[in-house]
Amino acid sequence: MATTPNLFYDLNILTVFDLYKFQLAIFMYNHQSRKLPPIFDDYFIANVTVHDHCTRSQFRLHTIPYKTNTRYFTVRLAGPKLWNAINTDTRGKCSLNAFKTAYKKQLISFYH
């Protein structure tokens, strides 16, 4: 008997929730690569610009505090949280296609 995660793994497809994460990760990759329109240039800020002391997370994106679920799911909050959770090897891919392939493989690996 096959379970649902095994079927997604065998068929090499993403769940609906992971499709959302995948699309958000593509948006974040394009932001970090400066491929979005100029209006998004200051949409996210790095921790290093918030405080000047050295920490492990100084080069991660700063996450904004939230009090409601509505704000939790906005791109401005969910984007940096997701981007910071992606491993640095995947984030550092030199092309969008390489990033998409690596991130999809990473997401699908959790199904097995």
SEPAMAR-260407 format. One line per 2 residues: number of its first residue (from 1); their letters; for each residue y, z, x of N, C-alpha, C. Coordinates in nm, 2 decimals, padded with zeros to 4 digits, always signed. Layout:
# residues N
NUM) A) Y/Z/X/Y/Z/X/Y/Z/X | ...
//
This chain:
# residues 112
1) MA) -00.12/+00.00/+00.08/+00.00/+00.00/+00.00/+00.12/+00.00/+00.09 | +00.21/-00.09/+00.06/+00.34/-00.10/+00.14/+00.45/-00.02/+00.08
3) TT) +00.53/+00.05/+00.16/+00.64/+00.12/+00.11/+00.76/+00.02/+00.12 | +00.87/+00.05/+00.05/+00.99/-00.03/+00.05/+01.04/-00.05/+00.19
5) PN) +01.07/+00.06/+00.27/+01.12/+00.03/+00.41/+01.03/-00.06/+00.49 | +00.90/-00.05/+00.48/+00.81/-00.14/+00.55/+00.83/-00.28/+00.51
7) LF) +00.85/-00.31/+00.38/+00.88/-00.44/+00.34/+01.01/-00.50/+00.40 | +01.11/-00.42/+00.40/+01.24/-00.46/+00.46/+01.22/-00.49/+00.60
9) YD) +01.14/-00.41/+00.67/+01.11/-00.43/+00.81/+01.04/-00.56/+00.84 | +00.93/-00.58/+00.76/+00.84/-00.69/+00.77/+00.92/-00.82/+00.74
11) LN) +01.01/-00.82/+00.64/+01.08/-00.94/+00.61/+01.21/-00.96/+00.69 | +01.24/-00.86/+00.77/+01.36/-00.86/+00.86/+01.49/-00.88/+00.78
13) IL) +01.50/-00.80/+00.67/+01.62/-00.80/+00.58/+01.68/-00.66/+00.57 | +01.80/-00.65/+00.54/+01.87/-00.53/+00.52/+01.87/-00.48/+00.38
15) TV) +01.88/-00.35/+00.36/+01.90/-00.29/+00.23/+02.04/-00.31/+00.19 | +02.07/-00.28/+00.06/+02.21/-00.30/+00.01/+02.30/-00.21/+00.09
17) FD) +02.27/-00.09/+00.11/+02.35/+00.01/+00.18/+02.37/-00.04/+00.32 | +02.27/-00.09/+00.39/+02.28/-00.14/+00.52/+02.36/-00.27/+00.53
19) LY) +02.36/-00.35/+00.43/+02.45/-00.47/+00.42/+02.59/-00.43/+00.42 | +02.62/-00.32/+00.35/+02.76/-00.27/+00.35/+02.80/-00.22/+00.49
21) KF) +02.71/-00.15/+00.55/+02.74/-00.10/+00.69/+02.75/-00.22/+00.79 | +02.67/-00.32/+00.77/+02.67/-00.44/+00.85/+02.80/-00.51/+00.84
23) QL) +02.85/-00.53/+00.72/+02.98/-00.60/+00.69/+03.10/-00.52/+00.75 | +03.09/-00.39/+00.73/+03.20/-00.30/+00.79/+03.19/-00.30/+00.94
25) AI) +03.08/-00.31/+01.00/+03.07/-00.31/+01.14/+03.12/-00.45/+01.20 | +03.10/-00.55/+01.12/+03.16/-00.68/+01.16/+03.31/-00.68/+01.16
27) FM) +03.37/-00.61/+01.05/+03.51/-00.60/+01.04/+03.56/-00.52/+01.16 | +03.49/-00.41/+01.20/+03.54/-00.32/+01.31/+03.53/-00.40/+01.44
29) YN) +03.42/-00.48/+01.46/+03.41/-00.56/+01.58/+03.52/-00.65/+01.59 | +03.55/-00.72/+01.48/+03.67/-00.81/+01.49/+03.80/-00.74/+01.51
31) HQ) +03.81/-00.62/+01.46/+03.94/-00.54/+01.49/+03.94/-00.51/+01.64 | +03.83/-00.46/+01.69/+03.83/-00.42/+01.84/+03.85/-00.54/+01.93
33) SR) +03.81/-00.66/+01.88/+03.82/-00.78/+01.96/+03.95/-00.85/+01.93 | +04.04/-00.79/+01.85/+04.17/-00.84/+01.82/+04.16/-00.98/+01.75
35) KL) +04.07/-00.99/+01.66/+04.05/-01.12/+01.59/+04.09/-01.12/+01.45 | +04.15/-01.00/+01.41/+04.20/-00.99/+01.27/+04.35/-01.02/+01.27
37) PP) +04.41/-01.05/+01.15/+04.55/-01.07/+01.14/+04.63/-00.96/+01.20 | +04.75/-00.98/+01.24/+04.84/-00.88/+01.31/+04.86/-00.75/+01.22
39) IF) +04.85/-00.77/+01.09/+04.87/-00.65/+01.00/+04.77/-00.54/+01.03 | +04.66/-00.57/+01.09/+04.55/-00.47/+01.11/+04.57/-00.41/+01.26
41) DD) +04.66/-00.46/+01.33/+04.67/-00.41/+01.47/+04.68/-00.26/+01.48 | +04.76/-00.19/+01.40/+04.77/-00.05/+01.40/+04.70/+00.03/+01.30
43) YF) +04.60/-00.04/+01.24/+04.52/+00.02/+01.13/+04.43/+00.14/+01.18 | +04.38/+00.13/+01.30/+04.30/+00.24/+01.36/+04.36/+00.28/+01.49
45) IA) +04.34/+00.40/+01.52/+04.40/+00.45/+01.65/+04.29/+00.52/+01.73 | +04.30/+00.52/+01.86/+04.20/+00.58/+01.95/+04.24/+00.73/+01.97
47) NV) +04.13/+00.81/+01.99/+04.16/+00.95/+02.01/+04.25/+00.98/+02.13 | +04.25/+00.89/+02.23/+04.33/+00.91/+02.35/+04.48/+00.91/+02.31
49) TV) +04.52/+00.84/+02.20/+04.66/+00.84/+02.16/+04.70/+00.96/+02.08 | +04.60/+01.03/+02.03/+04.63/+01.15/+01.95/+04.65/+01.27/+02.03
51) HD) +04.57/+01.28/+02.14/+04.59/+01.40/+02.23/+04.57/+01.35/+02.37 | +04.63/+01.42/+02.47/+04.63/+01.37/+02.61/+04.53/+01.44/+02.70
53) HC) +04.44/+01.53/+02.65/+04.35/+01.59/+02.73/+04.22/+01.51/+02.73 | +04.15/+01.52/+02.85/+04.02/+01.44/+02.86/+03.91/+01.51/+02.79
55) TR) +03.84/+01.43/+02.70/+03.72/+01.47/+02.63/+03.62/+01.36/+02.63 | +03.50/+01.39/+02.59/+03.40/+01.28/+02.58/+03.43/+01.18/+02.48
57) SQ) +03.51/+01.22/+02.38/+03.54/+01.12/+02.27/+03.68/+01.06/+02.28 | +03.74/+01.07/+02.40/+03.88/+01.02/+02.40/+03.89/+00.87/+02.38
59) FR) +03.79/+00.79/+02.40/+03.80/+00.65/+02.38/+03.74/+00.61/+02.25 | +03.69/+00.70/+02.17/+03.64/+00.67/+02.03/+03.76/+00.65/+01.94
61) LH) +03.73/+00.60/+01.82/+03.84/+00.58/+01.72/+03.86/+00.72/+01.65 | +03.99/+00.75/+01.62/+04.02/+00.87/+01.56/+03.99/+00.86/+01.41
63) TI) +03.92/+00.96/+01.35/+03.89/+00.97/+01.21/+03.99/+01.05/+01.14 | +04.03/+01.01/+01.02/+04.13/+01.07/+00.94/+04.06/+01.17/+00.85
65) PY) +04.12/+01.30/+00.84/+04.06/+01.39/+00.74/+04.07/+01.34/+00.60 | +03.97/+01.39/+00.52/+03.97/+01.34/+00.38/+03.93/+01.46/+00.29
67) KT) +03.97/+01.45/+00.17/+03.93/+01.56/+00.07/+03.86/+01.50/-00.05 | +03.86/+01.37/-00.07/+03.80/+01.31/-00.19/+03.70/+01.20/-00.14
69) NT) +03.60/+01.18/-00.23/+03.50/+01.07/-00.20/+03.57/+00.94/-00.21 | +03.67/+00.92/-00.28/+03.74/+00.79/-00.29/+03.80/+00.76/-00.15
71) RY) +03.85/+00.85/-00.08/+03.91/+00.82/+00.05/+03.79/+00.81/+00.15 | +03.68/+00.88/+00.13/+03.57/+00.88/+00.23/+03.52/+00.73/+00.24
73) FT) +03.52/+00.65/+00.14/+03.46/+00.52/+00.14/+03.57/+00.41/+00.17 | +03.69/+00.45/+00.21/+03.79/+00.35/+00.25/+03.76/+00.29/+00.39
75) VR) +03.80/+00.17/+00.41/+03.78/+00.11/+00.54/+03.85/+00.19/+00.65 | +03.96/+00.25/+00.62/+04.04/+00.32/+00.72/+03.96/+00.45/+00.77
77) LA) +03.88/+00.51/+00.68/+03.80/+00.63/+00.73/+03.66/+00.59/+00.76 | +03.59/+00.51/+00.68/+03.45/+00.48/+00.70/+03.44/+00.39/+00.83
79) GP) +03.54/+00.30/+00.85/+03.53/+00.21/+00.97/+03.52/+00.28/+01.10 | +03.61/+00.37/+01.13/+03.60/+00.44/+01.26/+03.47/+00.53/+01.27
81) KL) +03.43/+00.59/+01.16/+03.31/+00.67/+01.16/+03.19/+00.59/+01.20 | +03.18/+00.47/+01.13/+03.07/+00.38/+01.16/+03.07/+00.33/+01.30
83) WN) +03.19/+00.28/+01.35/+03.21/+00.23/+01.48/+03.17/+00.33/+01.59 | +03.21/+00.45/+01.57/+03.18/+00.56/+01.67/+03.03/+00.59/+01.67
85) AI) +02.96/+00.56/+01.56/+02.82/+00.59/+01.56/+02.73/+00.48/+01.62 | +02.79/+00.36/+01.64/+02.72/+00.25/+01.69/+02.71/+00.27/+01.85
87) NT) +02.59/+00.25/+01.91/+02.58/+00.27/+02.05/+02.67/+00.18/+02.13 | +02.71/+00.22/+02.25/+02.81/+00.15/+02.33/+02.75/+00.01/+02.37
89) DT) +02.62/+00.00/+02.39/+02.57/-00.13/+02.44/+02.59/-00.24/+02.33 | +02.57/-00.20/+02.20/+02.59/-00.29/+02.09/+02.73/-00.32/+02.07
91) RG) +02.82/-00.22/+02.08/+02.96/-00.24/+02.06/+03.02/-00.33/+02.16 | +02.97/-00.33/+02.28/+03.02/-00.40/+02.39/+02.97/-00.54/+02.40
93) KC) +02.90/-00.59/+02.30/+02.86/-00.73/+02.31/+02.98/-00.83/+02.32 | +02.96/-00.94/+02.40/+03.07/-01.03/+02.43/+03.10/-01.13/+02.32
95) SL) +03.01/-01.14/+02.22/+03.04/-01.24/+02.11/+03.00/-01.17/+01.98 | +03.06/-01.22/+01.87/+03.03/-01.17/+01.74/+02.88/-01.19/+01.70
97) NA) +02.83/-01.31/+01.74/+02.69/-01.34/+01.70/+02.60/-01.24/+01.78 | +02.62/-01.22/+01.90/+02.54/-01.12/+01.98/+02.55/-00.98/+01.92
99) FK) +02.67/-00.94/+01.88/+02.69/-00.81/+01.81/+02.61/-00.81/+01.68 | +02.62/-00.91/+01.60/+02.55/-00.91/+01.47/+02.40/-00.90/+01.49
101) TA) +02.35/-00.98/+01.59/+02.20/-00.97/+01.61/+02.16/-00.83/+01.66 | +02.23/-00.78/+01.75/+02.20/-00.64/+01.80/+02.21/-00.54/+01.70
103) YK) +02.32/-00.54/+01.62/+02.34/-00.44/+01.52/+02.23/-00.45/+01.41 | +02.20/-00.57/+01.36/+02.10/-00.59/+01.26/+01.97/-00.54/+01.31
105) KQ) +01.93/-00.57/+01.44/+01.81/-00.52/+01.49/+01.81/-00.36/+01.50 | +01.92/-00.30/+01.53/+01.93/-00.16/+01.53/+01.91/-00.10/+01.39
107) LI) +01.97/-00.16/+01.29/+01.96/-00.11/+01.15/+01.81/-00.12/+01.10 | +01.75/-00.24/+01.13/+01.61/-00.26/+01.09/+01.51/-00.17/+01.16
109) SF) +01.55/-00.13/+01.28/+01.45/-00.05/+01.35/+01.43/+00.09/+01.29 | +01.53/+00.13/+01.21/+01.52/+00.26/+01.14/+01.42/+00.25/+01.02
111) YH) +01.38/+00.13/+00.97/+01.29/+00.12/+00.86/+01.15/+00.14/+00.90 | +01.12/+00.12/+01.03/+00.98/+00.13/+01.07/+00.94/+00.27/+01.11
//
